Each structure stands twice: as C-alpha cells, then as structure tokens.
Amino acid sequence: MNPQAPVYVRAEDDAWLTMVWYRFYAWRGRRPFWAGLFTLFSGFPIAYFPYADLRLGNLSLAMATTGGAGALIIGILLITLGLALWFQQAIRVFAGVASILLALVSLPVSNLGGFGLGFVPAILGGALALAWVPGQPADEAPADGRSAAVDLGKAETMAGPHGVPGQRDTETPAYASETTAHADGGRNSAG
C-alpha cells in the first residue's frame, strides 16, 4: 500500500471510518501490537478454566483446582502485561520474559495452561515482544545529518573485489615503520 496514493471514499459516511482505520493502523505500527494481543488473550483461558463449571446435559464437569488463586493471578498478570505492551513499549523485554515465565508456570498451576489455549498464545506473545524492535521511518535522515545516498556510495567504495570489504576511511594504511611489528621479528626492513 502506497502511503502517498490518494484515498477515494464513496460516501461521506465512510470518511470517518477510513480515518479511524488509518489512525489505528499508524498506532498499531508504532508498538508491539501482536505481542500485546496474544499476551492479553492468553490470560483469559488461564484465569477462566480453574473456575469453570461445564455442563453437558445432566453431567457437570468442575475443573476447580487447588491452584485456582494462582491461576487467577497468572491470568490477570498476563492481561496486564498485554496492555502494558501496547501502552508502554519501553518495557517490552521485561514483559516478554515475564509472559514466557508466566506461561511456563501456568502449566502445572492452571490445568496445563488453560488446556493450551492460554499457554501457546502467552509463549507466542512473549517471543514476539522480545523480537519487536522500534523502527526508524524511511524518510528520516541518519543522526549525523548525512543522506542515505552518501552512506550507500561510501559502502560501495569500501567494497573490494567480489564484495569483500576494503579499507575503511578511518583506517590508516599499514606502512612499515619503526613501531610496527613485522613478520621478520620486529626488525625494520630499512636497517
């Protein structure tokens, strides 16, 4: 999708919906959205299943365990971590590690991590949080004020034959001097 392409709206009623979508799309792109979503949704089955009473006709299945309070705490913490990933991107590494550890603890505490319905999204959300890195917009220049074309040209001039890097601009050539050690035991070849 080209961000500079014109947006054609068929009716006036759709204009606000299009604007809301683009604002959400921009908001989602500046944060670990999918990591937060998976972590947020993983907390619900982990907290729910220890307290659930399933009824199949006259048959009642109670899944209450002694770790019901622990499962509730793990579920609430995962929901909180999911929201924190959306609104506090700076803690993404902590939230990712914490959600993975909470998912692992939920296996023995909360009916195999909510029968896998909470465990798998928590692991996935934690991994996505650890992998997410804030990006730099493509139209921004590097911090030192040079353009990207200058950096590209410099990279091409540094490359030697067959793409092997050559000498950097900051390096001085290795000329023989009295202070450099040589293969002949450190003796100067001139004298």
FIGU-420724 format. One record per residue (C-alpha): residue in three letters; x, y, z. Coordinates in Angstrom, 2 decimals, always signed. Layout:
<recs>
+------+---------+---------+---------+
! rest !      xx !      yy !      zz !
+------+---------+---------+---------+
!  ALA !       X !       Y !       Z !
...
+------+---------+---------+---------+
</recs>
This chain:
<recs>
+------+---------+---------+---------+
! rest !      xx !      yy !      zz !
+------+---------+---------+---------+
!  MET !   +0.00 !   +0.00 !   +0.00 !
!  ASN !   +1.43 !   +3.33 !   -1.04 !
!  PRO !   +1.02 !   +5.95 !   +1.71 !
!  GLN !   +1.04 !   +8.74 !   -0.89 !
!  ALA !   -1.69 !   +7.25 !   -3.05 !
!  PRO !   -4.97 !   +9.14 !   -2.99 !
!  VAL !   -7.77 !   +7.62 !   -0.96 !
!  TYR !  -11.10 !   +7.59 !   -2.73 !
!  VAL !  -14.12 !   +7.47 !   -0.46 !
!  ARG !  -17.51 !   +6.62 !   -1.95 !
!  ALA !  -19.69 !   +8.32 !   +0.63 !
!  GLU !  -19.33 !  +10.89 !   +3.35 !
!  ASP !  -20.27 !   +8.30 !   +5.96 !
!  ASP !  -17.23 !   +6.18 !   +5.10 !
!  ALA !  -14.76 !   +9.05 !   +5.56 !
!  TRP !  -14.66 !   +8.82 !   +9.33 !
!  LEU !  -14.32 !   +5.05 !   +9.18 !
!  THR !  -11.37 !   +5.36 !   +6.79 !
!  MET !   -9.76 !   +7.96 !   +9.04 !
!  VAL !  -10.24 !   +5.76 !  +12.11 !
!  TRP !   -8.70 !   +2.78 !  +10.28 !
!  TYR !   -5.63 !   +4.77 !   +9.20 !
!  ARG !   -5.12 !   +6.16 !  +12.68 !
!  PHE !   -5.39 !   +2.66 !  +14.18 !
!  TYR !   -3.01 !   +1.35 !  +11.50 !
!  ALA !   -0.45 !   +4.03 !  +12.41 !
!  TRP !   -0.93 !   +3.45 !  +16.15 !
!  ARG !   -0.51 !   -0.31 !  +15.68 !
!  GLY !   +2.71 !   +0.15 !  +13.71 !
!  ARG !   +4.47 !   +2.04 !  +16.50 !
!  ARG !   +4.17 !   -0.67 !  +19.14 !
!  PRO !   +4.37 !   -4.45 !  +19.56 !
!  PHE !   +0.67 !   -4.81 !  +18.79 !
!  TRP !   +0.52 !   -8.54 !  +18.04 !
!  ALA !   +2.67 !   -9.39 !  +21.04 !
!  GLY !   +0.29 !   -7.46 !  +23.28 !
!  LEU !   -2.77 !   -9.03 !  +21.67 !
!  PHE !   -1.55 !  -12.61 !  +22.09 !
!  THR !   -0.40 !  -11.95 !  +25.66 !
!  LEU !   -3.68 !  -10.23 !  +26.51 !
!  PHE !   -5.83 !  -13.06 !  +25.15 !
!  SER !   -3.70 !  -15.74 !  +26.80 !
!  GLY !   -4.69 !  -14.53 !  +30.25 !
!  PHE !   -8.41 !  -15.23 !  +29.80 !
!  PRO !   -8.37 !  -19.04 !  +29.42 !
!  ILE !   -5.69 !  -19.41 !  +32.10 !
!  ALA !   -7.82 !  -17.49 !  +34.60 !
!  TYR !  -11.16 !  -18.96 !  +33.47 !
!  PHE !  -10.74 !  -22.73 !  +33.36 !
!  PRO !   -9.94 !  -23.35 !  +37.07 !
!  TYR !  -13.26 !  -21.69 !  +37.95 !
!  ALA !  -15.35 !  -23.06 !  +35.06 !
!  ASP !  -18.26 !  -25.44 !  +35.51 !
!  LEU !  -19.04 !  -27.13 !  +32.23 !
!  ARG !  -22.47 !  -28.72 !  +31.96 !
!  LEU !  -23.18 !  -31.33 !  +29.32 !
!  GLY !  -26.82 !  -32.24 !  +29.85 !
!  ASN !  -27.03 !  -33.59 !  +33.39 !
!  LEU !  -23.27 !  -34.11 !  +33.57 !
!  SER !  -21.36 !  -31.39 !  +35.39 !
!  LEU !  -17.59 !  -31.07 !  +34.98 !
!  ALA !  -15.90 !  -28.96 !  +37.64 !
!  MET !  -12.29 !  -28.10 !  +36.89 !
!  ALA !  -11.55 !  -26.29 !  +40.12 !
!  THR !   -8.06 !  -26.99 !  +41.38 !
!  THR !   -6.13 !  -26.05 !  +44.48 !
!  GLY !   -4.17 !  -23.61 !  +42.36 !
!  GLY !   -7.26 !  -21.59 !  +41.42 !
!  ALA !   -5.94 !  -18.44 !  +43.08 !
!  GLY !   -2.57 !  -18.90 !  +41.39 !
!  ALA !   -4.25 !  -19.33 !  +38.01 !
!  LEU !   -6.27 !  -16.17 !  +38.58 !
!  ILE !   -3.12 !  -14.22 !  +39.45 !
!  ILE !   -1.27 !  -15.57 !  +36.39 !
!  GLY !   -4.19 !  -14.72 !  +34.12 !
!  ILE !   -4.51 !  -11.19 !  +35.46 !
!  LEU !   -0.76 !  -10.63 !  +35.17 !
!  LEU !   -0.79 !  -11.79 !  +31.54 !
!  ILE !   -3.70 !   -9.47 !  +30.74 !
!  THR !   -1.82 !   -6.61 !  +32.42 !
!  LEU !   +1.37 !   -7.41 !  +30.52 !
!  GLY !   -0.56 !   -7.45 !  +27.23 !
!  LEU !   -1.95 !   -3.99 !  +27.91 !
!  ALA !   +1.45 !   -2.76 !  +29.04 !
!  LEU !   +2.98 !   -3.89 !  +25.76 !
!  TRP !   +0.51 !   -1.66 !  +23.94 !
!  PHE !   +0.93 !   +1.44 !  +26.06 !
!  GLN !   +4.49 !   +1.16 !  +27.47 !
!  GLN !   +6.77 !   -0.08 !  +24.70 !
!  ALA !   +9.88 !   +0.54 !  +26.77 !
!  ILE !   +9.18 !   -2.49 !  +28.96 !
!  ARG !   +8.82 !   -4.91 !  +26.04 !
!  VAL !  +11.83 !   -7.04 !  +27.06 !
!  PHE !  +10.62 !   -7.37 !  +30.65 !
!  ALA !   +7.05 !   -8.08 !  +29.52 !
!  GLY !   +8.24 !  -10.67 !  +27.00 !
!  VAL !  +10.35 !  -12.55 !  +29.52 !
!  ALA !   +7.64 !  -12.30 !  +32.19 !
!  SER !   +4.92 !  -13.61 !  +29.88 !
!  ILE !   +7.07 !  -16.59 !  +28.85 !
!  LEU !   +7.82 !  -17.39 !  +32.51 !
!  LEU !   +4.17 !  -16.99 !  +33.50 !
!  ALA !   +3.15 !  -19.28 !  +30.64 !
!  LEU !   +5.57 !  -21.93 !  +31.87 !
!  VAL !   +4.33 !  -21.60 !  +35.45 !
!  SER !   +0.73 !  -21.91 !  +34.22 !
!  LEU !   +1.36 !  -25.46 !  +33.01 !
!  PRO !   +1.29 !  -27.07 !  +36.48 !
!  VAL !   -0.83 !  -24.39 !  +38.16 !
!  SER !   -3.70 !  -23.79 !  +35.74 !
!  ASN !   -4.85 !  -27.03 !  +34.07 !
!  LEU !   -1.96 !  -27.25 !  +31.60 !
!  GLY !   -2.01 !  -23.55 !  +30.88 !
!  GLY !   -5.72 !  -23.35 !  +30.20 !
!  PHE !   -5.57 !  -26.57 !  +28.17 !
!  GLY !   -3.01 !  -24.97 !  +25.87 !
!  LEU !   -5.42 !  -22.19 !  +24.91 !
!  GLY !   -3.55 !  -19.81 !  +27.22 !
!  PHE !   -0.10 !  -21.36 !  +27.17 !
!  VAL !   +0.52 !  -21.20 !  +23.41 !
!  PRO !   -0.54 !  -17.55 !  +22.92 !
!  ALA !   +1.45 !  -16.50 !  +26.01 !
!  ILE !   +4.62 !  -18.10 !  +24.66 !
!  LEU !   +4.00 !  -16.61 !  +21.22 !
!  GLY !   +3.23 !  -13.16 !  +22.65 !
!  GLY !   +6.36 !  -13.21 !  +24.81 !
!  ALA !   +8.52 !  -14.25 !  +21.86 !
!  LEU !   +7.02 !  -11.51 !  +19.67 !
!  ALA !   +7.62 !   -8.94 !  +22.43 !
!  LEU !  +11.27 !   -9.94 !  +22.64 !
!  ALA !  +11.67 !   -9.85 !  +18.86 !
!  TRP !   +9.98 !   -6.48 !  +18.29 !
!  VAL !  +12.28 !   -3.50 !  +17.78 !
!  PRO !  +11.05 !   +0.05 !  +17.22 !
!  GLY !  +11.73 !   +1.08 !  +13.65 !
!  GLN !  +13.00 !   +4.29 !  +12.14 !
!  PRO !  +10.82 !   +5.84 !   +9.45 !
!  ALA !  +12.30 !   +5.52 !   +5.97 !
!  ASP !  +12.17 !   +9.25 !   +5.24 !
!  GLU !  +14.30 !  +10.22 !   +8.25 !
!  ALA !  +17.95 !  +11.05 !   +7.68 !
!  PRO !  +20.70 !   +9.46 !   +9.81 !
!  ALA !  +21.58 !  +11.19 !  +13.08 !
!  ASP !  +24.74 !  +12.87 !  +11.76 !
!  GLY !  +22.79 !  +14.73 !   +9.05 !
!  ARG !  +24.18 !  +12.91 !   +6.02 !
!  SER !  +21.83 !  +11.47 !   +3.47 !
!  ALA !  +21.34 !   +7.78 !   +2.90 !
!  ALA !  +22.71 !   +8.15 !   -0.65 !
!  VAL !  +26.05 !   +9.32 !   +0.73 !
!  ASP !  +26.20 !   +6.29 !   +3.04 !
!  LEU !  +25.35 !   +3.97 !   +0.16 !
!  GLY !  +28.05 !   +5.48 !   -2.04 !
!  LYS !  +30.60 !   +5.14 !   +0.74 !
!  ALA !  +29.65 !   +1.48 !   +1.23 !
!  GLU !  +30.19 !   +0.83 !   -2.47 !
!  THR !  +33.62 !   +2.49 !   -2.46 !
!  MET !  +34.70 !   +0.48 !   +0.58 !
!  ALA !  +33.87 !   -2.79 !   -1.12 !
!  GLY !  +36.82 !   -4.56 !   -2.67 !
!  PRO !  +36.79 !   -7.24 !   -5.33 !
!  HIS !  +33.86 !   -9.67 !   -5.19 !
!  GLY !  +32.17 !   -7.72 !   -2.40 !
!  VAL !  +34.97 !   -8.24 !   +0.13 !
!  PRO !  +35.20 !   -5.15 !   +2.36 !
!  GLY !  +38.15 !   -2.93 !   +1.65 !
!  GLN !  +39.98 !   -0.46 !   +3.82 !
!  ARG !  +37.83 !   +1.95 !   +5.83 !
!  ASP !  +38.23 !   +5.70 !   +5.53 !
!  THR !  +39.16 !   +5.95 !   +9.19 !
!  GLU !  +41.98 !   +3.39 !   +8.95 !
!  THR !  +45.49 !   +4.40 !   +8.05 !
!  PRO !  +47.44 !   +2.23 !   +5.64 !
!  ALA !  +49.80 !   -0.22 !   +7.25 !
!  TYR !  +53.14 !   +1.22 !   +6.17 !
!  ALA !  +56.32 !   -0.19 !   +7.60 !
!  SER !  +57.67 !   +1.95 !  +10.40 !
!  GLU !  +59.91 !   +1.53 !  +13.37 !
!  THR !  +56.96 !   +0.96 !  +15.71 !
!  THR !  +55.13 !   -1.73 !  +13.77 !
!  ALA !  +55.90 !   -5.35 !  +14.34 !
!  HIS !  +56.76 !   -7.25 !  +11.18 !
!  ALA !  +56.99 !  -10.87 !  +10.27 !
!  ASP !  +60.78 !  -10.71 !  +10.49 !
!  GLY !  +60.74 !  -10.43 !  +14.28 !
!  GLY !  +60.05 !   -6.71 !  +14.60 !
!  ARG !  +63.21 !   -5.56 !  +12.83 !
!  ASN !  +62.91 !   -2.62 !  +10.49 !
!  SER !  +63.43 !   -3.69 !   +6.88 !
!  ALA !  +65.32 !   -0.49 !   +6.13 !
!  GLY !  +68.14 !   -1.08 !   +8.52 !
+------+---------+---------+---------+
</recs>
